[in-house]
């Protein structure tokens, strides 16, 4: 994955398929928005989460994130209401 050379995990799911224990920031974002893209950086590794209420939202966010040209940063990257 050329744009994201440190990407070692990518989770693409609907909200009803996932439960995060202890990730309060991501849980709050999921409660507030129809869909979110979040990135977690740990040393040399990056994990991305593309999560939405339905398949169409997940697809929309995945495309939007993949086409992004900005430098990868940690935290909530995109969301749709």
mmCIF file of the N, C-alpha and C atoms, coordinates in Angstrom:
data_MODEL
# 
_entry.id   MODEL 
# 
loop_
_atom_site.group_PDB 
_atom_site.id 
_atom_site.type_symbol 
_atom_site.label_atom_id 
_atom_site.label_alt_id 
_atom_site.label_comp_id 
_atom_site.label_asym_id 
_atom_site.label_entity_id 
_atom_site.label_seq_id 
_atom_site.pdbx_PDB_ins_code 
_atom_site.Cartn_x 
_atom_site.Cartn_y 
_atom_site.Cartn_z 
_atom_site.occupancy 
_atom_site.B_iso_or_equiv 
_atom_site.pdbx_formal_charge 
_atom_site.auth_seq_id 
_atom_site.auth_comp_id 
_atom_site.auth_asym_id 
_atom_site.auth_atom_id 
_atom_site.pdbx_PDB_model_num 
ATOM 1   N N  . UNK A 1 1  ? 0.844   -1.176 0.000  1.00 0.00 ? 1  UNK A N  1 
ATOM 2   C CA . UNK A 1 1  ? 0.000   0.000  0.000  1.00 0.00 ? 1  UNK A CA 1 
ATOM 3   C C  . UNK A 1 1  ? 0.886   1.235  0.000  1.00 0.00 ? 1  UNK A C  1 
ATOM 4   N N  . UNK A 1 2  ? 1.212   1.699  -1.131 1.00 0.00 ? 2  UNK A N  1 
ATOM 5   C CA . UNK A 1 2  ? 2.179   2.770  -1.301 1.00 0.00 ? 2  UNK A CA 1 
ATOM 6   C C  . UNK A 1 2  ? 1.866   4.045  -0.502 1.00 0.00 ? 2  UNK A C  1 
ATOM 7   N N  . UNK A 1 3  ? 0.633   4.581  -0.515 1.00 0.00 ? 3  UNK A N  1 
ATOM 8   C CA . UNK A 1 3  ? 0.390   5.817  0.222  1.00 0.00 ? 3  UNK A CA 1 
ATOM 9   C C  . UNK A 1 3  ? 0.538   5.660  1.735  1.00 0.00 ? 3  UNK A C  1 
ATOM 10  N N  . UNK A 1 4  ? 0.436   4.439  2.233  1.00 0.00 ? 4  UNK A N  1 
ATOM 11  C CA . UNK A 1 4  ? 0.484   4.186  3.665  1.00 0.00 ? 4  UNK A CA 1 
ATOM 12  C C  . UNK A 1 4  ? 1.455   3.045  3.950  1.00 0.00 ? 4  UNK A C  1 
ATOM 13  N N  . UNK A 1 5  ? 2.768   3.295  3.837  1.00 0.00 ? 5  UNK A N  1 
ATOM 14  C CA . UNK A 1 5  ? 3.739   2.209  3.962  1.00 0.00 ? 5  UNK A CA 1 
ATOM 15  C C  . UNK A 1 5  ? 3.781   1.567  5.344  1.00 0.00 ? 5  UNK A C  1 
ATOM 16  N N  . UNK A 1 6  ? 3.337   2.257  6.380  1.00 0.00 ? 6  UNK A N  1 
ATOM 17  C CA . UNK A 1 6  ? 3.366   1.708  7.734  1.00 0.00 ? 6  UNK A CA 1 
ATOM 18  C C  . UNK A 1 6  ? 2.060   1.023  8.117  1.00 0.00 ? 6  UNK A C  1 
ATOM 19  N N  . UNK A 1 7  ? 1.105   0.967  7.204  1.00 0.00 ? 7  UNK A N  1 
ATOM 20  C CA . UNK A 1 7  ? -0.189  0.364  7.494  1.00 0.00 ? 7  UNK A CA 1 
ATOM 21  C C  . UNK A 1 7  ? -0.036  -1.136 7.701  1.00 0.00 ? 7  UNK A C  1 
ATOM 22  N N  . UNK A 1 8  ? -0.367  -1.592 8.894  1.00 0.00 ? 8  UNK A N  1 
ATOM 23  C CA . UNK A 1 8  ? -0.287  -3.029 9.154  1.00 0.00 ? 8  UNK A CA 1 
ATOM 24  C C  . UNK A 1 8  ? -1.637  -3.600 9.572  1.00 0.00 ? 8  UNK A C  1 
ATOM 25  N N  . UNK A 1 9  ? -2.653  -2.755 9.644  1.00 0.00 ? 9  UNK A N  1 
ATOM 26  C CA . UNK A 1 9  ? -3.987  -3.237 9.972  1.00 0.00 ? 9  UNK A CA 1 
ATOM 27  C C  . UNK A 1 9  ? -5.041  -2.295 9.435  1.00 0.00 ? 9  UNK A C  1 
ATOM 28  N N  . UNK A 1 10 ? -6.070  -2.861 8.836  1.00 0.00 ? 10 UNK A N  1 
ATOM 29  C CA . UNK A 1 10 ? -7.168  -2.075 8.295  1.00 0.00 ? 10 UNK A CA 1 
ATOM 30  C C  . UNK A 1 10 ? -8.456  -2.792 8.649  1.00 0.00 ? 10 UNK A C  1 
ATOM 31  N N  . UNK A 1 11 ? -9.304  -2.122 9.417  1.00 0.00 ? 11 UNK A N  1 
ATOM 32  C CA . UNK A 1 11 ? -10.574 -2.692 9.834  1.00 0.00 ? 11 UNK A CA 1 
ATOM 33  C C  . UNK A 1 11 ? -11.689 -1.924 9.148  1.00 0.00 ? 11 UNK A C  1 
ATOM 34  N N  . UNK A 1 12 ? -12.476 -2.621 8.336  1.00 0.00 ? 12 UNK A N  1 
ATOM 35  C CA . UNK A 1 12 ? -13.583 -2.010 7.607  1.00 0.00 ? 12 UNK A CA 1 
ATOM 36  C C  . UNK A 1 12 ? -14.847 -2.767 8.009  1.00 0.00 ? 12 UNK A C  1 
ATOM 37  N N  . UNK A 1 13 ? -15.727 -2.092 8.782  1.00 0.00 ? 13 UNK A N  1 
ATOM 38  C CA . UNK A 1 13 ? -16.910 -2.776 9.297  1.00 0.00 ? 13 UNK A CA 1 
ATOM 39  C C  . UNK A 1 13 ? -18.057 -1.800 9.538  1.00 0.00 ? 13 UNK A C  1 
ATOM 40  N N  . UNK A 1 14 ? -19.243 -2.380 9.658  1.00 0.00 ? 14 UNK A N  1 
ATOM 41  C CA . UNK A 1 14 ? -20.409 -1.609 10.088 1.00 0.00 ? 14 UNK A CA 1 
ATOM 42  C C  . UNK A 1 14 ? -20.398 -1.535 11.613 1.00 0.00 ? 14 UNK A C  1 
ATOM 43  N N  . UNK A 1 15 ? -21.031 -0.502 12.139 1.00 0.00 ? 15 UNK A N  1 
ATOM 44  C CA . UNK A 1 15 ? -21.094 -0.328 13.589 1.00 0.00 ? 15 UNK A CA 1 
ATOM 45  C C  . UNK A 1 15 ? -21.691 -1.542 14.296 1.00 0.00 ? 15 UNK A C  1 
ATOM 46  N N  . UNK A 1 16 ? -22.706 -2.150 13.689 1.00 0.00 ? 16 UNK A N  1 
ATOM 47  C CA . UNK A 1 16 ? -23.376 -3.266 14.363 1.00 0.00 ? 16 UNK A CA 1 
ATOM 48  C C  . UNK A 1 16 ? -22.522 -4.531 14.403 1.00 0.00 ? 16 UNK A C  1 
ATOM 49  N N  . UNK A 1 17 ? -21.378 -4.518 13.762 1.00 0.00 ? 17 UNK A N  1 
ATOM 50  C CA . UNK A 1 17 ? -20.495 -5.681 13.725 1.00 0.00 ? 17 UNK A CA 1 
ATOM 51  C C  . UNK A 1 17 ? -19.318 -5.576 14.696 1.00 0.00 ? 17 UNK A C  1 
ATOM 52  N N  . UNK A 1 18 ? -19.198 -4.471 15.404 1.00 0.00 ? 18 UNK A N  1 
ATOM 53  C CA . UNK A 1 18 ? -17.979 -4.246 16.183 1.00 0.00 ? 18 UNK A CA 1 
ATOM 54  C C  . UNK A 1 18 ? -18.287 -3.666 17.554 1.00 0.00 ? 18 UNK A C  1 
ATOM 55  N N  . UNK A 1 19 ? -17.389 -3.957 18.501 1.00 0.00 ? 19 UNK A N  1 
ATOM 56  C CA . UNK A 1 19 ? -17.461 -3.384 19.842 1.00 0.00 ? 19 UNK A CA 1 
ATOM 57  C C  . UNK A 1 19 ? -16.038 -3.085 20.303 1.00 0.00 ? 19 UNK A C  1 
ATOM 58  N N  . UNK A 1 20 ? -15.799 -1.851 20.727 1.00 0.00 ? 20 UNK A N  1 
ATOM 59  C CA . UNK A 1 20 ? -14.485 -1.451 21.211 1.00 0.00 ? 20 UNK A CA 1 
ATOM 60  C C  . UNK A 1 20 ? -14.536 -1.294 22.718 1.00 0.00 ? 20 UNK A C  1 
ATOM 61  N N  . UNK A 1 21 ? -13.758 -2.057 23.427 1.00 0.00 ? 21 UNK A N  1 
ATOM 62  C CA . UNK A 1 21 ? -13.613 -1.881 24.870 1.00 0.00 ? 21 UNK A CA 1 
ATOM 63  C C  . UNK A 1 21 ? -12.498 -0.881 25.129 1.00 0.00 ? 21 UNK A C  1 
ATOM 64  N N  . UNK A 1 22 ? -12.803 0.159  25.858 1.00 0.00 ? 22 UNK A N  1 
ATOM 65  C CA . UNK A 1 22 ? -11.764 1.078  26.289 1.00 0.00 ? 22 UNK A CA 1 
ATOM 66  C C  . UNK A 1 22 ? -11.381 2.167  25.315 1.00 0.00 ? 22 UNK A C  1 
ATOM 67  N N  . UNK A 1 23 ? -11.893 2.192  24.117 1.00 0.00 ? 23 UNK A N  1 
ATOM 68  C CA . UNK A 1 23 ? -11.558 3.257  23.164 1.00 0.00 ? 23 UNK A CA 1 
ATOM 69  C C  . UNK A 1 23 ? -12.698 4.275  23.179 1.00 0.00 ? 23 UNK A C  1 
ATOM 70  N N  . UNK A 1 24 ? -12.701 5.096  24.210 1.00 0.00 ? 24 UNK A N  1 
ATOM 71  C CA . UNK A 1 24 ? -13.804 6.043  24.426 1.00 0.00 ? 24 UNK A CA 1 
ATOM 72  C C  . UNK A 1 24 ? -13.941 7.056  23.282 1.00 0.00 ? 24 UNK A C  1 
ATOM 73  N N  . UNK A 1 25 ? -12.820 7.540  22.770 1.00 0.00 ? 25 UNK A N  1 
ATOM 74  C CA . UNK A 1 25 ? -12.863 8.525  21.682 1.00 0.00 ? 25 UNK A CA 1 
ATOM 75  C C  . UNK A 1 25 ? -13.576 7.953  20.452 1.00 0.00 ? 25 UNK A C  1 
ATOM 76  N N  . UNK A 1 26 ? -13.240 6.731  20.099 1.00 0.00 ? 26 UNK A N  1 
ATOM 77  C CA . UNK A 1 26 ? -13.852 6.116  18.929 1.00 0.00 ? 26 UNK A CA 1 
ATOM 78  C C  . UNK A 1 26 ? -15.320 5.791  19.187 1.00 0.00 ? 26 UNK A C  1 
ATOM 79  N N  . UNK A 1 27 ? -15.660 5.344  20.371 1.00 0.00 ? 27 UNK A N  1 
ATOM 80  C CA . UNK A 1 27 ? -17.058 5.062  20.711 1.00 0.00 ? 27 UNK A CA 1 
ATOM 81  C C  . UNK A 1 27 ? -17.907 6.329  20.654 1.00 0.00 ? 27 UNK A C  1 
ATOM 82  N N  . UNK A 1 28 ? -17.371 7.451  21.150 1.00 0.00 ? 28 UNK A N  1 
ATOM 83  C CA . UNK A 1 28 ? -18.098 8.724  21.098 1.00 0.00 ? 28 UNK A CA 1 
ATOM 84  C C  . UNK A 1 28 ? -18.284 9.190  19.656 1.00 0.00 ? 28 UNK A C  1 
ATOM 85  N N  . UNK A 1 29 ? -17.266 9.019  18.839 1.00 0.00 ? 29 UNK A N  1 
ATOM 86  C CA . UNK A 1 29 ? -17.372 9.412  17.428 1.00 0.00 ? 29 UNK A CA 1 
ATOM 87  C C  . UNK A 1 29 ? -18.419 8.562  16.710 1.00 0.00 ? 29 UNK A C  1 
ATOM 88  N N  . UNK A 1 30 ? -18.456 7.275  17.010 1.00 0.00 ? 30 UNK A N  1 
ATOM 89  C CA . UNK A 1 30 ? -19.439 6.391  16.386 1.00 0.00 ? 30 UNK A CA 1 
ATOM 90  C C  . UNK A 1 30 ? -20.855 6.759  16.808 1.00 0.00 ? 30 UNK A C  1 
ATOM 91  N N  . UNK A 1 31 ? -21.039 7.205  18.047 1.00 0.00 ? 31 UNK A N  1 
ATOM 92  C CA . UNK A 1 31 ? -22.357 7.611  18.528 1.00 0.00 ? 31 UNK A CA 1 
ATOM 93  C C  . UNK A 1 31 ? -22.814 8.915  17.877 1.00 0.00 ? 31 UNK A C  1 
ATOM 94  N N  . UNK A 1 32 ? -21.869 9.761  17.527 1.00 0.00 ? 32 UNK A N  1 
ATOM 95  C CA . UNK A 1 32 ? -22.175 11.086 16.993 1.00 0.00 ? 32 UNK A CA 1 
ATOM 96  C C  . UNK A 1 32 ? -22.326 11.116 15.470 1.00 0.00 ? 32 UNK A C  1 
ATOM 97  N N  . UNK A 1 33 ? -21.564 10.291 14.760 1.00 0.00 ? 33 UNK A N  1 
ATOM 98  C CA . UNK A 1 33 ? -21.492 10.365 13.301 1.00 0.00 ? 33 UNK A CA 1 
ATOM 99  C C  . UNK A 1 33 ? -21.994 9.085  12.639 1.00 0.00 ? 33 UNK A C  1 
ATOM 100 N N  . UNK A 1 34 ? -22.478 9.236  11.416 1.00 0.00 ? 34 UNK A N  1 
ATOM 101 C CA . UNK A 1 34 ? -22.941 8.091  10.619 1.00 0.00 ? 34 UNK A CA 1 
ATOM 102 C C  . UNK A 1 34 ? -21.791 7.180  10.218 1.00 0.00 ? 34 UNK A C  1 
ATOM 103 N N  . UNK A 1 35 ? -20.607 7.743  10.103 1.00 0.00 ? 35 UNK A N  1 
ATOM 104 C CA . UNK A 1 35 ? -19.430 6.962  9.752  1.00 0.00 ? 35 UNK A CA 1 
ATOM 105 C C  . UNK A 1 35 ? -18.167 7.707  10.114 1.00 0.00 ? 35 UNK A C  1 
ATOM 106 N N  . UNK A 1 36 ? -17.073 6.963  10.385 1.00 0.00 ? 36 UNK A N  1 
ATOM 107 C CA . UNK A 1 36 ? -15.804 7.580  10.772 1.00 0.00 ? 36 UNK A CA 1 
ATOM 108 C C  . UNK A 1 36 ? -14.634 6.824  10.162 1.00 0.00 ? 36 UNK A C  1 
ATOM 109 N N  . UNK A 1 37 ? -13.540 7.549  9.971  1.00 0.00 ? 37 UNK A N  1 
ATOM 110 C CA . UNK A 1 37 ? -12.244 6.954  9.658  1.00 0.00 ? 37 UNK A CA 1 
ATOM 111 C C  . UNK A 1 37 ? -11.300 7.449  10.742 1.00 0.00 ? 37 UNK A C  1 
ATOM 112 N N  . UNK A 1 38 ? -10.674 6.520  11.418 1.00 0.00 ? 38 UNK A N  1 
ATOM 113 C CA . UNK A 1 38 ? -9.731  6.869  12.485 1.00 0.00 ? 38 UNK A CA 1 
ATOM 114 C C  . UNK A 1 38 ? -8.436  6.096  12.268 1.00 0.00 ? 38 UNK A C  1 
ATOM 115 N N  . UNK A 1 39 ? -7.332  6.691  12.708 1.00 0.00 ? 39 UNK A N  1 
ATOM 116 C CA . UNK A 1 39 ? -6.015  6.070  12.570 1.00 0.00 ? 39 UNK A CA 1 
ATOM 117 C C  . UNK A 1 39 ? -5.347  6.035  13.938 1.00 0.00 ? 39 UNK A C  1 
ATOM 118 N N  . UNK A 1 40 ? -4.725  4.926  14.237 1.00 0.00 ? 40 UNK A N  1 
ATOM 119 C CA . UNK A 1 40 ? -3.922  4.757  15.454 1.00 0.00 ? 40 UNK A CA 1 
ATOM 120 C C  . UNK A 1 40 ? -2.491  4.466  15.026 1.00 0.00 ? 40 UNK A C  1 
ATOM 121 N N  . UNK A 1 41 ? -1.544  5.250  15.551 1.00 0.00 ? 41 UNK A N  1 
ATOM 122 C CA . UNK A 1 41 ? -0.127  5.059  15.261 1.00 0.00 ? 41 UNK A CA 1 
ATOM 123 C C  . UNK A 1 41 ? 0.565   4.534  16.503 1.00 0.00 ? 41 UNK A C  1 
ATOM 124 N N  . UNK A 1 42 ? 1.322   3.466  16.335 1.00 0.00 ? 42 UNK A N  1 
ATOM 125 C CA . UNK A 1 42 ? 2.110   2.888  17.417 1.00 0.00 ? 42 UNK A CA 1 
ATOM 126 C C  . UNK A 1 42 ? 3.490   2.557  16.871 1.00 0.00 ? 42 UNK A C  1 
ATOM 127 N N  . UNK A 1 43 ? 4.477   3.331  17.296 1.00 0.00 ? 43 UNK A N  1 
ATOM 128 C CA . UNK A 1 43 ? 5.854   3.179  16.837 1.00 0.00 ? 43 UNK A CA 1 
ATOM 129 C C  . UNK A 1 43 ? 5.900   3.140  15.309 1.00 0.00 ? 43 UNK A C  1 
ATOM 130 N N  . UNK A 1 44 ? 6.259   2.026  14.733 1.00 0.00 ? 44 UNK A N  1 
ATOM 131 C CA . UNK A 1 44 ? 6.394   1.905  13.284 1.00 0.00 ? 44 UNK A CA 1 
ATOM 132 C C  . UNK A 1 44 ? 5.137   1.351  12.605 1.00 0.00 ? 44 UNK A C  1 
ATOM 133 N N  . UNK A 1 45 ? 4.047   1.233  13.331 1.00 0.00 ? 45 UNK A N  1 
ATOM 134 C CA . UNK A 1 45 ? 2.857   0.599  12.785 1.00 0.00 ? 45 UNK A CA 1 
ATOM 135 C C  . UNK A 1 45 ? 1.664   1.543  12.801 1.00 0.00 ? 45 UNK A C  1 
ATOM 136 N N  . UNK A 1 46 ? 0.773   1.336  11.854 1.00 0.00 ? 46 UNK A N  1 
ATOM 137 C CA . UNK A 1 46 ? -0.431  2.134  11.749 1.00 0.00 ? 46 UNK A CA 1 
ATOM 138 C C  . UNK A 1 46 ? -1.617  1.200  11.540 1.00 0.00 ? 46 UNK A C  1 
ATOM 139 N N  . UNK A 1 47 ? -2.694  1.468  12.280 1.00 0.00 ? 47 UNK A N  1 
ATOM 140 C CA . UNK A 1 47 ? -3.940  0.735  12.105 1.00 0.00 ? 47 UNK A CA 1 
ATOM 141 C C  . UNK A 1 47 ? -5.015  1.742  11.743 1.00 0.00 ? 47 UNK A C  1 
ATOM 142 N N  . UNK A 1 48 ? -5.779  1.444  10.719 1.00 0.00 ? 48 UNK A N  1 
ATOM 143 C CA . UNK A 1 48 ? -6.859  2.328  10.277 1.00 0.00 ? 48 UNK A CA 1 
ATOM 144 C C  . UNK A 1 48 ? -8.197  1.645  10.495 1.00 0.00 ? 48 UNK A C  1 
ATOM 145 N N  . UNK A 1 49 ? -9.188  2.436  10.878 1.00 0.00 ? 49 UNK A N  1 
ATOM 146 C CA . UNK A 1 49 ? -10.546 1.966  11.105 1.00 0.00 ? 49 UNK A CA 1 
ATOM 147 C C  . UNK A 1 49 ? -11.481 2.736  10.188 1.00 0.00 ? 49 UNK A C  1 
ATOM 148 N N  . UNK A 1 50 ? -12.203 2.035  9.335  1.00 0.00 ? 50 UNK A N  1 
ATOM 149 C CA . UNK A 1 50 ? -13.222 2.629  8.470  1.00 0.00 ? 50 UNK A CA 1 
ATOM 150 C C  . UNK A 1 50 ? -14.539 2.008  8.918  1.00 0.00 ? 50 UNK A C  1 
ATOM 151 N N  . UNK A 1 51 ? -15.343 2.793  9.625  1.00 0.00 ? 51 UNK A N  1 
ATOM 152 C CA . UNK A 1 51 ? -16.532 2.268  10.285 1.00 0.00 ? 51 UNK A CA 1 
ATOM 153 C C  . UNK A 1 51 ? -17.751 3.108  9.938  1.00 0.00 ? 51 UNK A C  1 
ATOM 154 N N  . UNK A 1 52 ? -18.893 2.457  9.727  1.00 0.00 ? 52 UNK A N  1 
ATOM 155 C CA . UNK A 1 52 ? -20.105 3.196  9.406  1.00 0.00 ? 52 UNK A CA 1 
ATOM 156 C C  . UNK A 1 52 ? -21.357 2.444  9.786  1.00 0.00 ? 52 UNK A C  1 
ATOM 157 N N  . UNK A 1 53 ? -22.478 3.162  9.807  1.00 0.00 ? 53 UNK A N  1 
ATOM 158 C CA . UNK A 1 53 ? -23.760 2.558  10.179 1.00 0.00 ? 53 UNK A CA 1 
ATOM 159 C C  . UNK A 1 53 ? -24.288 1.591  9.137  1.00 0.00 ? 53 UNK A C  1 
ATOM 160 N N  . UNK A 1 54 ? -23.876 1.781  7.862  1.00 0.00 ? 54 UNK A N  1 
ATOM 161 C CA . UNK A 1 54 ? -24.348 0.895  6.794  1.00 0.00 ? 54 UNK A CA 1 
ATOM 162 C C  . UNK A 1 54 ? -23.246 0.726  5.760  1.00 0.00 ? 54 UNK A C  1 
ATOM 163 N N  . UNK A 1 55 ? -23.448 -0.221 4.850  1.00 0.00 ? 55 UNK A N  1 
ATOM 164 C CA . UNK A 1 55 ? -22.422 -0.530 3.848  1.00 0.00 ? 55 UNK A CA 1 
ATOM 165 C C  . UNK A 1 55 ? -22.109 0.652  2.941  1.00 0.00 ? 55 UNK A C  1 
ATOM 166 N N  . UNK A 1 56 ? -23.121 1.432  2.579  1.00 0.00 ? 56 UNK A N  1 
ATOM 167 C CA . UNK A 1 56 ? -22.895 2.579  1.695  1.00 0.00 ? 56 UNK A CA 1 
ATOM 168 C C  . UNK A 1 56 ? -21.988 3.616  2.362  1.00 0.00 ? 56 UNK A C  1 
ATOM 169 N N  . UNK A 1 57 ? -22.187 3.843  3.650  1.00 0.00 ? 57 UNK A N  1 
ATOM 170 C CA . UNK A 1 57 ? -21.349 4.791  4.387  1.00 0.00 ? 57 UNK A CA 1 
ATOM 171 C C  . UNK A 1 57 ? -19.912 4.292  4.466  1.00 0.00 ? 57 UNK A C  1 
ATOM 172 N N  . UNK A 1 58 ? -19.743 3.020  4.749  1.00 0.00 ? 58 UNK A N  1 
ATOM 173 C CA . UNK A 1 58 ? -18.400 2.432  4.826  1.00 0.00 ? 58 UNK A CA 1 
ATOM 174 C C  . UNK A 1 58 ? -17.689 2.581  3.478  1.00 0.00 ? 58 UNK A C  1 
ATOM 175 N N  . UNK A 1 59 ? -18.380 2.298  2.397  1.00 0.00 ? 59 UNK A N  1 
ATOM 176 C CA . UNK A 1 59 ? -17.786 2.419  1.063  1.00 0.00 ? 59 UNK A CA 1 
ATOM 177 C C  . UNK A 1 59 ? -17.417 3.875  0.752  1.00 0.00 ? 59 UNK A C  1 
ATOM 178 N N  . UNK A 1 60 ? -18.299 4.804  1.085  1.00 0.00 ? 60 UNK A N  1 
ATOM 179 C CA . UNK A 1 60 ? -18.049 6.228  0.841  1.00 0.00 ? 60 UNK A CA 1 
ATOM 180 C C  . UNK A 1 60 ? -16.804 6.694  1.605  1.00 0.00 ? 60 UNK A C  1 
ATOM 181 N N  . UNK A 1 61 ? -16.705 6.330  2.864  1.00 0.00 ? 61 UNK A N  1 
ATOM 182 C CA . UNK A 1 61 ? -15.564 6.743  3.678  1.00 0.00 ? 61 UNK A CA 1 
ATOM 183 C C  . UNK A 1 61 ? -14.261 6.090  3.227  1.00 0.00 ? 61 UNK A C  1 
ATOM 184 N N  . UNK A 1 62 ? -14.329 4.816  2.878  1.00 0.00 ? 62 UNK A N  1 
ATOM 185 C CA . UNK A 1 62 ? -13.133 4.138  2.403  1.00 0.00 ? 62 UNK A CA 1 
ATOM 186 C C  . UNK A 1 62 ? -12.564 4.802  1.169  1.00 0.00 ? 62 UNK A C  1 
ATOM 187 N N  . UNK A 1 63 ? -13.416 5.151  0.249  1.00 0.00 ? 63 UNK A N  1 
ATOM 188 C CA . UNK A 1 63 ? -12.978 5.825  -0.983 1.00 0.00 ? 63 UNK A CA 1 
ATOM 189 C C  . UNK A 1 63 ? -12.411 7.205  -0.674 1.00 0.00 ? 63 UNK A C  1 
ATOM 190 N N  . UNK A 1 64 ? -13.097 7.958  0.168  1.00 0.00 ? 64 UNK A N  1 
ATOM 191 C CA . UNK A 1 64 ? -12.660 9.307  0.518  1.00 0.00 ? 64 UNK A CA 1 
ATOM 192 C C  . UNK A 1 64 ? -11.285 9.272  1.198  1.00 0.00 ? 64 UNK A C  1 
ATOM 193 N N  . UNK A 1 65 ? -11.097 8.326  2.120  1.00 0.00 ? 65 UNK A N  1 
ATOM 194 C CA . UNK A 1 65 ? -9.822  8.224  2.830  1.00 0.00 ? 65 UNK A CA 1 
ATOM 195 C C  . UNK A 1 65 ? -8.710  7.800  1.878  1.00 0.00 ? 65 UNK A C  1 
ATOM 196 N N  . UNK A 1 66 ? -8.983  6.827  1.031  1.00 0.00 ? 66 UNK A N  1 
ATOM 197 C CA . UNK A 1 66 ? -7.950  6.326  0.121  1.00 0.00 ? 66 UNK A CA 1 
ATOM 198 C C  . UNK A 1 66 ? -7.491  7.403  -0.857 1.00 0.00 ? 66 UNK A C  1 
ATOM 199 N N  . UNK A 1 67 ? -8.393  8.272  -1.251 1.00 0.00 ? 67 UNK A N  1 
ATOM 200 C CA . UNK A 1 67 ? -8.059  9.325  -2.212 1.00 0.00 ? 67 UNK A CA 1 
ATOM 201 C C  . UNK A 1 67 ? -7.402  10.534 -1.553 1.00 0.00 ? 67 UNK A C  1 
ATOM 202 N N  . UNK A 1 68 ? -7.341  10.571 -0.248 1.00 0.00 ? 68 UNK A N  1 
ATOM 203 C CA . UNK A 1 68 ? -6.773  11.687 0.499  1.00 0.00 ? 68 UNK A CA 1 
ATOM 204 C C  . UNK A 1 68 ? -5.290  11.840 0.191  1.00 0.00 ? 68 UNK A C  1 
ATOM 205 N N  . UNK A 1 69 ? -4.852  13.066 0.034  1.00 0.00 ? 69 UNK A N  1 
ATOM 206 C CA . UNK A 1 69 ? -3.447  13.341 -0.271 1.00 0.00 ? 69 UNK A CA 1 
ATOM 207 C C  . UNK A 1 69 ? -2.687  13.912 0.928  1.00 0.00 ? 69 UNK A C  1 
ATOM 208 N N  . UNK A 1 70 ? -3.389  14.162 2.040  1.00 0.00 ? 70 UNK A N  1 
ATOM 209 C CA . UNK A 1 70 ? -2.710  14.756 3.189  1.00 0.00 ? 70 UNK A CA 1 
ATOM 210 C C  . UNK A 1 70 ? -1.893  13.716 3.942  1.00 0.00 ? 70 UNK A C  1 
ATOM 211 N N  . UNK A 1 71 ? -0.918  14.185 4.704  1.00 0.00 ? 71 UNK A N  1 
ATOM 212 C CA . UNK A 1 71 ? -0.050  13.305 5.480  1.00 0.00 ? 71 UNK A CA 1 
ATOM 213 C C  . UNK A 1 71 ? -0.872  12.561 6.534  1.00 0.00 ? 71 UNK A C  1 
ATOM 214 N N  . UNK A 1 72 ? -0.550  11.296 6.730  1.00 0.00 ? 72 UNK A N  1 
ATOM 215 C CA . UNK A 1 72 ? -1.261  10.475 7.704  1.00 0.00 ? 72 UNK A CA 1 
ATOM 216 C C  . UNK A 1 72 ? -1.007  11.011 9.101  1.00 0.00 ? 72 UNK A C  1 
ATOM 217 N N  . UNK A 1 73 ? -2.061  11.110 9.891  1.00 0.00 ? 73 UNK A N  1 
ATOM 218 C CA . UNK A 1 73 ? -1.942  11.553 11.279 1.00 0.00 ? 73 UNK A CA 1 
ATOM 219 C C  . UNK A 1 73 ? -2.828  10.677 12.145 1.00 0.00 ? 73 UNK A C  1 
ATOM 220 N N  . UNK A 1 74 ? -2.568  10.688 13.418 1.00 0.00 ? 74 UNK A N  1 
ATOM 221 C CA . UNK A 1 74 ? -3.359  9.875  14.334 1.00 0.00 ? 74 UNK A CA 1 
ATOM 222 C C  . UNK A 1 74 ? -4.649  10.605 14.701 1.00 0.00 ? 74 UNK A C  1 
ATOM 223 N N  . UNK A 1 75 ? -5.683  9.820  14.962 1.00 0.00 ? 75 UNK A N  1 
ATOM 224 C CA . UNK A 1 75 ? -6.946  10.377 15.430 1.00 0.00 ? 75 UNK A CA 1 
ATOM 225 C C  . UNK A 1 75 ? -8.052  10.197 14.404 1.00 0.00 ? 75 UNK A C  1 
ATOM 226 N N  . UNK A 1 76 ? -9.118  10.940 14.635 1.00 0.00 ? 76 UNK A N  1 
ATOM 227 C CA . UNK A 1 76 ? -10.267 10.922 13.745 1.00 0.00 ? 76 UNK A CA 1 
ATOM 228 C C  . UNK A 1 76 ? -9.922  11.713 12.492 1.00 0.00 ? 76 UNK A C  1 
ATOM 229 N N  . UNK A 1 77 ? -9.992  11.055 11.334 1.00 0.00 ? 77 UNK A N  1 
ATOM 230 C CA . UNK A 1 77 ? -9.558  11.681 10.083 1.00 0.00 ? 77 UNK A CA 1 
ATOM 231 C C  . UNK A 1 77 ? -10.761 12.241 9.315  1.00 0.00 ? 77 UNK A C  1 
ATOM 232 N N  . UNK A 1 78 ? -11.767 11.418 9.101  1.00 0.00 ? 78 UNK A N  1 
ATOM 233 C CA . UNK A 1 78 ? -12.979 11.816 8.382  1.00 0.00 ? 78 UNK A CA 1 
ATOM 234 C C  . UNK A 1 78 ? -14.194 11.322 9.140  1.00 0.00 ? 78 UNK A C  1 
ATOM 235 N N  . UNK A 1 79 ? -15.292 11.973 8.880  1.00 0.00 ? 79 UNK A N  1 
ATOM 236 C CA . UNK A 1 79 ? -16.569 11.485 9.397  1.00 0.00 ? 79 UNK A CA 1 
ATOM 237 C C  . UNK A 1 79 ? -17.674 12.004 8.492  1.00 0.00 ? 79 UNK A C  1 
ATOM 238 N N  . UNK A 1 80 ? -18.800 11.348 8.524  1.00 0.00 ? 80 UNK A N  1 
ATOM 239 C CA . UNK A 1 80 ? -19.996 11.806 7.809  1.00 0.00 ? 80 UNK A CA 1 
ATOM 240 C C  . UNK A 1 80 ? -21.145 11.780 8.803  1.00 0.00 ? 80 UNK A C  1 
ATOM 241 N N  . UNK A 1 81 ? -21.981 12.804 8.721  1.00 0.00 ? 81 UNK A N  1 
ATOM 242 C CA . UNK A 1 81 ? -23.128 12.902 9.626  1.00 0.00 ? 81 UNK A CA 1 
ATOM 243 C C  . UNK A 1 81 ? -24.381 12.354 9.020  1.00 0.00 ? 81 UNK A C  1 
# 
